[in-house]
Amino acid sequence: MATLFVIGTPIGNLGDISFRAVETLKTVSLVAAEDTRRTLKLLTHFGIRVTMLSCRSGNERVAAQKVASVLDSGGSAAYVSDAGTPGLSDPGSVLVRTTAAAGHTVVPIPGPSAFASLISVSGATDKTVVFEGFLSPKPGRRRVRVKELLDARNAFVLYESPFRIVKLLQDLAEFDNERYVCVGREMTKLHEEYLRGSIAEILTILSARREQMGEFSIFVSGKTRR
């Protein structure tokens, strides 16, 4: 059977892509991408020329059928998200299920993940870590979920934009401002930064900045202190 490769791509630094990922992208018949423009930059950087297909939230089912057709004809395909490991806060699950249901092989090509990378530098001692990803942008829903996550007393990881990071920390602080957190900003990029401390301490630091820059990943411990 033909194979769909689910490939982890760099979350920032292009040097983080694996040799296996590059070699796989060179050999497939089709690359399904969450954002073909961003993926084109990656492929161009490594001198890879291949047919691309948009596979984003909203057109996943149509894209999945097109990928299945390629596999049915004996070709191979790869799926990549904007950055990081597919399946973590991005489209692709429909593509994987459709392909597997059609009898084709689906295998991962492991790669970068903001989730795993943040945990590795968080100083976490928690045994259980919940990946929550992006919370609802609606204030009411976000606050309800924040309280649920904190009440569960397990560590968790969130992703947030620069436009809502302070508000998110304010919501967290309202329920437990002493919980230990590690915040990663612009991870693996030129201006990457990591802030560690209580929610109250990190909120004070970021609130004092005139402008928030870059994407944020937030580790929240299930414990008040390290």
PASEBA-1860 file (N, C-alpha, C; in nm, 3 decimals):
! residues 226
1> MATLFVIG> 0.083/-0.120/0.000/0.000/0.000/0.000/0.087/0.125/0.000 ~ 0.032/0.233/-0.056/0.103/0.360/-0.056/0.104/0.418/0.086 ~ 0.191/0.518/0.107/0.212/0.569/0.242/0.190/0.720/0.250 ~ 0.123/0.761/0.358/0.114/0.902/0.395/0.210/0.925/0.509 ~ 0.304/1.017/0.491/0.401/1.051/0.595/0.355/1.178/0.666 ~ 0.341/1.173/0.796/0.302/1.290/0.875/0.431/1.347/0.934 ~ 0.473/1.462/0.881/0.607/1.513/0.907/0.608/1.634/1.000 ~ 0.689/1.627/1.104/0.710/1.741/1.193/0.809/1.837/1.129
9> TPIGNLGD> 0.772/1.965/1.121/0.859/2.067/1.061/0.902/2.168/1.167 ~ 1.006/2.247/1.142/1.058/2.341/1.242/0.952/2.438/1.294 ~ 0.961/2.471/1.423/0.871/2.570/1.482/0.930/2.710/1.468 ~ 1.051/2.718/1.415/1.114/2.848/1.396/1.245/2.831/1.320 ~ 1.342/2.775/1.385/1.475/2.755/1.326/1.472/2.641/1.224 ~ 1.498/2.672/1.098/1.491/2.571/0.992/1.592/2.460/1.011 ~ 1.698/2.488/1.088/1.800/2.387/1.113/1.751/2.272/1.199 ~ 1.633/2.286/1.258/1.580/2.181/1.345/1.512/2.068/1.269
17> ISFRAVET> 1.494/2.082/1.138/1.430/1.975/1.062/1.523/1.855/1.056 ~ 1.467/1.735/1.058/1.550/1.614/1.059/1.594/1.576/0.918 ~ 1.705/1.500/0.909/1.751/1.451/0.779/1.644/1.363/0.716 ~ 1.579/1.283/0.798/1.475/1.193/0.746/1.358/1.271/0.688 ~ 1.322/1.381/0.753/1.212/1.463/0.702/1.246/1.521/0.565 ~ 1.367/1.574/0.552/1.409/1.633/0.424/1.410/1.527/0.315 ~ 1.467/1.411/0.344/1.474/1.305/0.243/1.335/1.256/0.205 ~ 1.245/1.250/0.300/1.108/1.206/0.271/1.037/1.307/0.182
25> LKTVSLVA> 1.051/1.435/0.213/0.988/1.540/0.131/1.040/1.539/-0.012 ~ 1.163/1.494/-0.031/1.222/1.487/-0.165/1.164/1.373/-0.248 ~ 1.108/1.272/-0.180/1.066/1.152/-0.254/0.916/1.137/-0.274 ~ 0.835/1.213/-0.201/0.690/1.195/-0.214/0.635/1.259/-0.341 ~ 0.518/1.214/-0.381/0.452/1.266/-0.500/0.377/1.395/-0.472 ~ 0.334/1.413/-0.347/0.250/1.526/-0.311/0.274/1.566/-0.165 ~ 0.273/1.697/-0.140/0.282/1.747/-0.003/0.153/1.823/0.028 ~ 0.077/1.773/0.123/-0.042/1.843/0.171/0.001/1.933/0.286
33> AEDTRRTL> -0.033/2.062/0.275/0.018/2.158/0.372/-0.092/2.245/0.429 ~ -0.080/2.276/0.558/-0.177/2.366/0.621/-0.172/2.503/0.556 ~ -0.052/2.550/0.523/-0.033/2.678/0.455/0.073/2.659/0.349 ~ 0.031/2.652/0.223/0.125/2.623/0.114/0.231/2.731/0.099 ~ 0.198/2.855/0.135/0.296/2.964/0.122/0.412/2.945/0.219 ~ 0.380/2.910/0.343/0.486/2.888/0.441/0.565/2.762/0.410 ~ 0.494/2.659/0.363/0.562/2.534/0.331/0.653/2.553/0.211 ~ 0.612/2.636/0.115/0.696/2.664/-0.002/0.830/2.723/0.039
41> KLLTHFGI> 0.829/2.810/0.139/0.954/2.869/0.188/1.046/2.762/0.243 ~ 0.986/2.667/0.317/1.065/2.557/0.374/1.123/2.470/0.263 ~ 1.038/2.432/0.168/1.083/2.346/0.059/1.191/2.415/-0.025 ~ 1.171/2.543/-0.053/1.268/2.618/-0.132/1.403/2.625/-0.062 ~ 1.400/2.643/0.070/1.524/2.651/0.149/1.607/2.525/0.132 ~ 1.541/2.409/0.119/1.614/2.283/0.106/1.618/2.232/-0.039 ~ 1.581/2.319/-0.133/1.590/2.284/-0.274/1.496/2.172/-0.316 ~ 1.378/2.167/-0.257/1.283/2.060/-0.286/1.172/2.113/-0.377
49> RVTMLSCR> 1.150/2.043/-0.487/1.042/2.079/-0.580/0.942/1.964/-0.582 ~ 0.817/1.994/-0.540/0.715/1.890/-0.533/0.578/1.956/-0.544 ~ 0.481/1.884/-0.593/0.344/1.935/-0.601/0.287/1.952/-0.461 ~ 0.219/2.064/-0.439/0.161/2.090/-0.308/0.008/2.100/-0.316 ~ -0.055/2.072/-0.205/-0.201/2.078/-0.193/-0.237/2.144/-0.061 ~ -0.329/2.238/-0.064/-0.374/2.303/0.059/-0.462/2.206/0.139 ~ -0.428/2.189/0.266/-0.507/2.105/0.356/-0.520/2.180/0.488 ~ -0.621/2.263/0.496/-0.637/2.353/0.612/-0.775/2.330/0.674
57> SGNERVAA> -0.796/2.392/0.787/-0.926/2.382/0.852/-1.032/2.443/0.759 ~ -1.132/2.364/0.724/-1.235/2.413/0.632/-1.238/2.336/0.502 ~ -1.122/2.283/0.460/-1.121/2.205/0.336/-1.059/2.067/0.356 ~ -1.047/2.025/0.481/-0.980/1.898/0.512/-1.040/1.778/0.440 ~ -1.172/1.772/0.432/-1.235/1.654/0.372/-1.209/1.645/0.222 ~ -1.217/1.760/0.155/-1.189/1.763/0.011/-1.042/1.728/-0.013 ~ -0.953/1.788/0.068/-0.810/1.761/0.053/-0.780/1.614/0.080 ~ -0.846/1.557/0.181/-0.822/1.417/0.215/-0.857/1.324/0.100
65> QKVASVLD> -0.965/1.355/0.029/-1.004/1.273/-0.086/-0.901/1.284/-0.199 ~ -0.845/1.404/-0.218/-0.743/1.422/-0.322/-0.616/1.346/-0.287 ~ -0.578/1.350/-0.159/-0.460/1.275/-0.117/-0.484/1.126/-0.134 ~ -0.604/1.080/-0.095/-0.637/0.939/-0.109/-0.628/0.893/-0.254 ~ -0.667/0.980/-0.347/-0.661/0.947/-0.490/-0.517/0.925/-0.534 ~ -0.428/1.010/-0.485/-0.285/0.996/-0.518/-0.232/0.864/-0.464 ~ -0.271/0.831/-0.341/-0.225/0.706/-0.281/-0.286/0.585/-0.351 ~ -0.411/0.597/-0.392/-0.478/0.488/-0.463/-0.407/0.455/-0.594
73> SGGSAAYV> -0.348/0.559/-0.653/-0.279/0.539/-0.782/-0.134/0.493/-0.764 ~ -0.094/0.472/-0.639/0.041/0.420/-0.614/0.142/0.523/-0.572 ~ 0.103/0.649/-0.565/0.196/0.753/-0.523/0.206/0.758/-0.371 ~ 0.296/0.843/-0.322/0.310/0.863/-0.178/0.288/1.011/-0.148 ~ 0.255/1.042/-0.024/0.225/1.181/0.011/0.277/1.212/0.151 ~ 0.290/1.343/0.176/0.331/1.389/0.309/0.234/1.496/0.354 ~ 0.214/1.504/0.483/0.134/1.613/0.540/0.221/1.691/0.638 ~ 0.219/1.825/0.624/0.293/1.911/0.717/0.202/2.025/0.762
81> SDAGTPGL> 0.220/2.067/0.885/0.147/2.183/0.936/0.231/2.308/0.915 ~ 0.181/2.423/0.960/0.258/2.548/0.948/0.394/2.533/1.012 ~ 0.395/2.474/1.130/0.519/2.457/1.205/0.495/2.353/1.313 ~ 0.598/2.276/1.344/0.585/2.177/1.450/0.529/2.045/1.403 ~ 0.483/1.968/1.499/0.431/1.835/1.472/0.282/1.840/1.441 ~ 0.240/1.792/1.324/0.097/1.794/1.288/0.011/1.722/1.392 ~ -0.111/1.768/1.407/-0.203/1.706/1.500/-0.210/1.777/1.634 ~ -0.118/1.871/1.657/-0.120/1.949/1.780/-0.168/2.090/1.747
89> SDPGSVLV> -0.296/2.115/1.768/-0.358/2.246/1.740/-0.351/2.285/1.594 ~ -0.366/2.191/1.503/-0.374/2.223/1.362/-0.452/2.115/1.289 ~ -0.494/2.141/1.165/-0.571/2.043/1.089/-0.488/1.917/1.060 ~ -0.552/1.816/1.010/-0.480/1.696/0.969/-0.543/1.567/1.017 ~ -0.625/1.574/1.121/-0.683/1.451/1.175/-0.776/1.383/1.074 ~ -0.853/1.464/1.001/-0.943/1.409/0.900/-0.863/1.339/0.791 ~ -0.753/1.400/0.750/-0.667/1.342/0.647/-0.612/1.207/0.693 ~ -0.565/1.201/0.816/-0.509/1.076/0.869/-0.616/0.967/0.875
97> RTTAAAGH> -0.733/1.000/0.927/-0.839/0.900/0.939/-0.887/0.851/0.803 ~ -0.902/0.944/0.709/-0.949/0.908/0.575/-0.850/0.816/0.506 ~ -0.724/0.850/0.517/-0.619/0.771/0.452/-0.609/0.632/0.512 ~ -0.611/0.625/0.644/-0.601/0.496/0.712/-0.723/0.409/0.681 ~ -0.842/0.471/0.678/-0.965/0.396/0.650/-0.965/0.339/0.509 ~ -0.893/0.405/0.418/-0.885/0.357/0.279/-0.784/0.243/0.265 ~ -0.719/0.208/0.375/-0.627/0.096/0.372/-0.482/0.130/0.348 ~ -0.451/0.259/0.348/-0.314/0.300/0.324/-0.236/0.311/0.455
105> TVVPIPGP> -0.106/0.307/0.445/-0.019/0.317/0.562/0.001/0.464/0.599 ~ -0.009/0.494/0.727/0.016/0.629/0.776/0.125/0.620/0.883 ~ 0.237/0.687/0.859/0.349/0.679/0.955/0.399/0.818/0.990 ~ 0.447/0.837/1.111/0.502/0.968/1.151/0.650/0.980/1.120 ~ 0.689/1.100/1.082/0.832/1.135/1.075/0.851/1.237/1.187 ~ 0.897/1.193/1.303/0.902/1.280/1.422/0.983/1.406/1.397 ~ 0.941/1.512/1.465/1.011/1.638/1.450/0.979/1.735/1.562 ~ 1.010/1.862/1.542/0.991/1.964/1.645/0.847/1.974/1.694
113> SAFASLIS> 0.834/2.013/1.820/0.704/2.036/1.882/0.721/2.141/1.990 ~ 0.645/2.249/1.981/0.653/2.352/2.085/0.615/2.294/2.220 ~ 0.519/2.202/2.220/0.473/2.138/2.343/0.588/2.065/2.413 ~ 0.654/1.975/2.342/0.763/1.898/2.402/0.883/1.986/2.433 ~ 0.912/2.081/2.344/1.027/2.168/2.364/1.013/2.252/2.490 ~ 0.892/2.306/2.513/0.869/2.388/2.631/0.883/2.306/2.758 ~ 0.827/2.186/2.759/0.837/2.101/2.877/0.983/2.073/2.911 ~ 1.066/2.056/2.808/1.206/2.020/2.830/1.284/2.129/2.902
121> VSGATDKT> 1.237/2.254/2.895/1.309/2.363/2.962/1.225/2.427/3.073 ~ 1.115/2.362/3.109/1.024/2.421/3.207/1.066/2.397/3.351 ~ 1.149/2.295/3.371/1.182/2.258/3.508/1.068/2.183/3.574 ~ 0.982/2.123/3.493/0.863/2.056/3.544/0.898/1.930/3.622 ~ 0.824/1.906/3.729/0.837/1.783/3.806/0.705/1.705/3.806 ~ 0.608/1.754/3.730/0.477/1.690/3.724/0.483/1.559/3.644 ~ 0.408/1.460/3.688/0.403/1.333/3.616/0.300/1.335/3.504 ~ 0.197/1.419/3.517/0.092/1.428/3.416/0.089/1.569/3.358
129> VVFEGFLS> 0.094/1.577/3.226/0.088/1.706/3.159/-0.021/1.700/3.052 ~ -0.117/1.790/3.059/-0.227/1.795/2.965/-0.197/1.896/2.855 ~ -0.211/1.854/2.728/-0.194/1.949/2.619/-0.330/2.007/2.584 ~ -0.348/2.137/2.608/-0.475/2.203/2.581/-0.470/2.286/2.454 ~ -0.352/2.336/2.416/-0.341/2.419/2.296/-0.407/2.554/2.314 ~ -0.474/2.601/2.209/-0.539/2.732/2.214/-0.674/2.724/2.283 ~ -0.697/2.815/2.377/-0.827/2.825/2.442/-0.921/2.910/2.357 ~ -1.048/2.907/2.388/-1.145/2.989/2.316/-1.112/3.137/2.332
137> PKPGRRRV> -1.124/3.215/2.225/-1.101/3.360/2.236/-1.212/3.432/2.310 ~ -1.325/3.362/2.333/-1.437/3.423/2.403/-1.407/3.423/2.553 ~ -1.408/3.540/2.616/-1.368/3.554/2.757/-1.437/3.457/2.852 ~ -1.569/3.443/2.839/-1.642/3.356/2.930/-1.598/3.212/2.921 ~ -1.591/3.161/2.799/-1.551/3.022/2.779/-1.407/3.000/2.824 ~ -1.320/3.099/2.795/-1.180/3.086/2.832/-1.164/3.076/2.984 ~ -1.234/3.161/3.058/-1.222/3.162/3.203/-1.275/3.033/3.264 ~ -1.384/2.981/3.210/-1.440/2.855/3.260/-1.338/2.742/3.243
145> RVKELLDA> -1.278/2.736/3.124/-1.181/2.628/3.098/-1.055/2.646/3.180 ~ -1.010/2.769/3.200/-0.892/2.796/3.283/-0.914/2.743/3.424 ~ -1.030/2.771/3.480/-1.060/2.723/3.615/-1.065/2.572/3.621 ~ -1.123/2.509/3.518/-1.128/2.363/3.514/-0.988/2.303/3.512 ~ -0.901/2.360/3.432/-0.765/2.309/3.421/-0.689/2.325/3.552 ~ -0.703/2.440/3.615/-0.634/2.464/3.742/-0.689/2.373/3.853 ~ -0.820/2.355/3.856/-0.883/2.272/3.959/-0.842/2.125/3.947 ~ -0.807/2.081/3.827/-0.769/1.941/3.806/-0.634/1.909/3.869
153> RNAFVLYE> -0.554/2.011/3.897/-0.424/1.997/3.965/-0.323/1.917/3.883 ~ -0.340/1.910/3.754/-0.240/1.853/3.664/-0.173/1.967/3.588 ~ -0.047/1.946/3.549/0.020/2.046/3.466/-0.048/2.051/3.330 ~ -0.041/2.166/3.263/-0.098/2.176/3.128/-0.020/2.278/3.046 ~ -0.033/2.265/2.915/0.036/2.354/2.822/-0.066/2.423/2.733 ~ -0.052/2.554/2.721/-0.139/2.635/2.638/-0.057/2.706/2.532 ~ -0.119/2.738/2.420/-0.061/2.825/2.318/-0.143/2.954/2.318 ~ -0.076/3.067/2.295/-0.150/3.193/2.292/-0.081/3.295/2.202
161> SPFRIVKL> -0.161/3.384/2.145/-0.110/3.489/2.058/-0.061/3.606/2.141 ~ 0.020/3.696/2.082/0.067/3.813/2.157/-0.045/3.908/2.195 ~ -0.158/3.897/2.128/-0.270/3.988/2.153/-0.351/3.950/2.278 ~ -0.338/3.822/2.320/-0.419/3.777/2.434/-0.337/3.720/2.549 ~ -0.204/3.723/2.539/-0.122/3.659/2.641/-0.141/3.723/2.778 ~ -0.147/3.855/2.786/-0.164/3.921/2.916/-0.301/3.888/2.975 ~ -0.405/3.889/2.890/-0.538/3.856/2.937/-0.545/3.713/2.988 ~ -0.478/3.622/2.921/-0.474/3.483/2.965/-0.410/3.473/3.104
169> LQDLAEFD> -0.298/3.541/3.123/-0.231/3.538/3.253/-0.317/3.602/3.361 ~ -0.390/3.705/3.325/-0.483/3.766/3.421/-0.590/3.667/3.464 ~ -0.643/3.591/3.368/-0.744/3.490/3.399/-0.686/3.383/3.491 ~ -0.563/3.339/3.462/-0.497/3.239/3.545/-0.474/3.293/3.686 ~ -0.427/3.418/3.693/-0.396/3.480/3.823/-0.520/3.498/3.910 ~ -0.634/3.518/3.846/-0.757/3.537/3.921/-0.791/3.414/4.006 ~ -0.754/3.296/3.956/-0.787/3.173/4.027/-0.671/3.118/4.110 ~ -0.546/3.143/4.067/-0.430/3.093/4.141/-0.304/3.166/4.093
177> NERYVCVG> -0.275/3.279/4.154/-0.163/3.359/4.104/-0.026/3.309/4.150 ~ -0.024/3.203/4.234/0.103/3.149/4.282/0.147/3.023/4.208 ~ 0.064/2.976/4.115/0.100/2.854/4.041/0.226/2.879/3.958 ~ 0.318/2.783/3.956/0.443/2.795/3.881/0.418/2.783/3.731 ~ 0.479/2.873/3.653/0.466/2.868/3.508/0.601/2.890/3.440 ~ 0.610/2.842/3.318/0.723/2.871/3.231/0.663/2.917/3.098 ~ 0.697/3.037/3.057/0.643/3.094/2.933/0.754/3.102/2.829 ~ 0.730/3.042/2.713/0.825/3.048/2.603/0.774/3.143/2.495
185> REMTKLHE> 0.860/3.233/2.451/0.823/3.329/2.346/0.919/3.315/2.229 ~ 0.865/3.312/2.106/0.949/3.302/1.986/1.046/3.185/1.996 ~ 0.996/3.071/2.036/1.081/2.955/2.060/1.160/2.912/1.936 ~ 1.289/2.890/1.955/1.391/2.851/1.856/1.425/2.962/1.757 ~ 1.361/3.078/1.769/1.388/3.188/1.677/1.494/3.283/1.735 ~ 1.527/3.386/1.660/1.636/3.476/1.697/1.615/3.541/1.833 ~ 1.494/3.581/1.863/1.467/3.652/1.988/1.392/3.566/2.090 ~ 1.421/3.437/2.093/1.350/3.350/2.185/1.378/3.389/2.330
193> EYLRGSIA> 1.277/3.364/2.414/1.286/3.405/2.554/1.204/3.309/2.640 ~ 1.255/3.282/2.760/1.184/3.196/2.854/1.173/3.265/2.989 ~ 1.052/3.272/3.041/1.026/3.336/3.170/0.973/3.230/3.265 ~ 1.031/3.221/3.385/0.989/3.121/3.483/0.958/3.189/3.615 ~ 0.852/3.143/3.681/0.814/3.199/3.809/0.668/3.176/3.835 ~ 0.613/3.246/3.933/0.470/3.233/3.960/0.391/3.307/3.853 ~ 0.263/3.276/3.843/0.179/3.346/3.746/0.182/3.496/3.772 ~ 0.177/3.535/3.899/0.179/3.677/3.934/0.308/3.744/3.888
201> EILTILSA> 0.421/3.676/3.906/0.551/3.733/3.867/0.561/3.752/3.716 ~ 0.518/3.651/3.640/0.527/3.661/3.493/0.428/3.763/3.440 ~ 0.311/3.772/3.502/0.212/3.871/3.462/0.267/4.012/3.481 ~ 0.338/4.035/3.591/0.398/4.166/3.617/0.500/4.202/3.510 ~ 0.581/4.105/3.472/0.685/4.128/3.370/0.624/4.164/3.236 ~ 0.528/4.084/3.190/0.470/4.106/3.058/0.378/4.228/3.055 ~ 0.310/4.256/3.164/0.221/4.373/3.169/0.300/4.503/3.158 ~ 0.426/4.500/3.199/0.508/4.621/3.196/0.561/4.652/3.056
209> RREQMGEF> 0.547/4.559/2.963/0.597/4.579/2.827/0.495/4.656/2.744 ~ 0.544/4.747/2.666/0.456/4.829/2.583/0.386/4.745/2.478 ~ 0.456/4.646/2.426/0.399/4.563/2.319/0.448/4.420/2.334 ~ 0.361/4.325/2.309/0.398/4.184/2.312/0.435/4.140/2.171 ~ 0.545/4.071/2.159/0.593/4.028/2.028/0.609/3.877/2.025 ~ 0.565/3.815/1.915/0.586/3.672/1.895/0.476/3.585/1.951 ~ 0.484/3.456/1.917/0.387/3.358/1.966/0.433/3.302/2.100 ~ 0.338/3.267/2.185/0.369/3.221/2.321/0.323/3.078/2.344
217> SIFVSGKT> 0.403/3.004/2.421/0.365/2.873/2.473/0.378/2.882/2.625 ~ 0.279/2.830/2.696/0.275/2.847/2.841/0.262/2.712/2.910 ~ 0.359/2.679/2.994/0.351/2.560/3.079/0.301/2.604/3.215 ~ 0.196/2.542/3.265/0.142/2.572/3.397/0.150/2.447/3.482 ~ 0.224/2.453/3.591/0.241/2.336/3.676/0.114/2.304/3.752 ~ 0.101/2.179/3.791/-0.011/2.140/3.875/0.014/2.174/4.021 ~ 0.135/2.227/4.046/0.175/2.261/4.182/0.195/2.413/4.195 ~ 0.182/2.464/4.316/0.196/2.607/4.337/0.339/2.652/4.312
225> RR> 0.436/2.575/4.357/0.577/2.608/4.334/0.648/2.487/4.277 ~ 0.773/2.509/4.231/0.850/2.402/4.170/0.872/2.287/4.266
END
